[in-house]
Amino acid sequence: MSSVLIKDLTLKYDHLTILDKLNMDIQEGEFLVLLGASGCGKSTLLNCIAGLLDISAGEIHINGKNVTWAEPSERGIGMVFQSYALYPQMTVEGNLTFGLKNAKVPKPEIAKRIAKVAEILQIESLLKRKPAALSGGQRQRVAIGRALVREVKVFLFDEPLSNLDAKLRADLRIELKLLHKRLKSTIIYVTHDQVEAMTLADRIAVMKNGVVQQLDTPNGIFHRPINRFVADFIGSPSMNFFEGELVTLETGQIEFKTAELVFNVSDYEFTNATPVSGKASLGIRPEAVSTGANIPDNFFSCDITVELVEPMGSDTLVWTKLAGQNFRFRMDGKATVANGDKLRIGFNPSSSSMFDAENEDRL
């Protein structure tokens, strides 16, 4: 069942198009993440769903009701902003109850909701404190709690963790995941952080210039990016790319050729049943590269010289040159490797991602 349905949503300012004919069907209880770089339109889309911006064309339906021109208070949503936006003169309890009192919710019901939310977010001991006496993580919990007390079915989160330090972000990310599991509510979550998107989402909508490039599961986005932009945007470090040409030999074998390298891609799973010949780019993720003597025979393999080593604890990122361009790959964190070392590396070209050179769509 659809929880939030967006039909041909367009937002324009004069002659500038911010969002262009967006269509999205978000299922009940789904955790959807809007992911993209700054200025791609993700927060703008969230504000349109919330009713904070008037759209130029299209429709927005929430829980089966057309709310395109409804006021924010009539949409049945709870919103958590990037800034905590807490009332400094009020206690935590006052911040949580403020909206409910304005909505004339009965006092016994308010007390019941506050107790429930405080238990869920583990802020029972903080109810009498003011925001100035809270840490950043505690303030964000209160901001989330203010949305939860409304007991709505759709929650909108606009980069709620971006003001926190790295460890606290990781901790609250887990809490959000557990919170969603308990509430079973629909959550639409905006972020530019890939790790947040991959770990939190049931599905991810990757956006660019007001257009959704790909809407898929985290695994689908990572392993089968729909175009070169998504392939390059997802992953840290990003995918290695080679520019070349696809050639089908008389034997039926398919090769990808660059100026210096030849890859056998006969077993590549083409999106189109009939492989196309012509200019293309081939992408290999750093995680897909093997090292050492036990590289399978069907892999492309070669010897490289290590140019730079970045120890990252759980793994090690190694930079080198391949066919005259930068190439990076991951090794085990315990690997003993140094600048200038010679290594044998290999990867399966048929497990790569290939894209048309002109429109950059996946082949």
Number of C-alpha atoms within 10 A of each C-alpha: 10 16 20 23 19 19 15 15 21 22 24 14 9 6 6 8 14 18 24 19 16 17 16 16 13 19 17 17 19 20 23 24 27 27 27 27 15 12 13 21 23 30 20 19 23 20 18 19 27 26 21 13 15 16 21 14 16 16 19 25 18 20 17 12 13 15 19 21 14 14 12 18 11 11 21 17 22 23 22 23 17 16 15 18 13 20 14 12 11 15 19 28 22 18 22 28 21 15 15 18 13 8 11 10 13 10 12 8 11 19 12 11 20 21 16 16 22 22 12 18 17 13 18 16 10 18 17 12 14 19 21 12 12 14 11 17 17 18 22 24 23 29 23 23 25 26 22 26 21 20 16 14 19 25 21 22 22 21 19 24 24 14 15 15 11 10 9 13 17 14 11 19 18 13 15 15 14 14 15 16 12 10 14 15 20 23 28 22 26 27 23 18 15 18 14 20 25 20 12 21 21 17 22 27 24 25 21 20 17 21 19 23 17 19 19 19 15 21 13 14 22 17 14 18 24 23 20 22 16 20 25 17 18 23 17 12 15 15 24 19 21 21 16 19 19 24 19 16 9 7 6 9 12 20 19 25 20 18 11 9 12 15 19 19 21 16 12 17 15 16 13 9 8 8 16 15 14 13 17 24 24 27 20 24 25 22 16 15 19 20 17 10 10 10 17 12 9 12 18 18 18 12 13 17 16 18 17 16 17 13 17 11 10 9 14 19 19 20 20 18 13 16 11 9 11 12 20 24 21 22 19 13 14 11 10 9 16 14 13 13 12 13 15 15 19 22 23 22 24 21 18 20 25 33 22 20 18 9 10 15 17 21 22
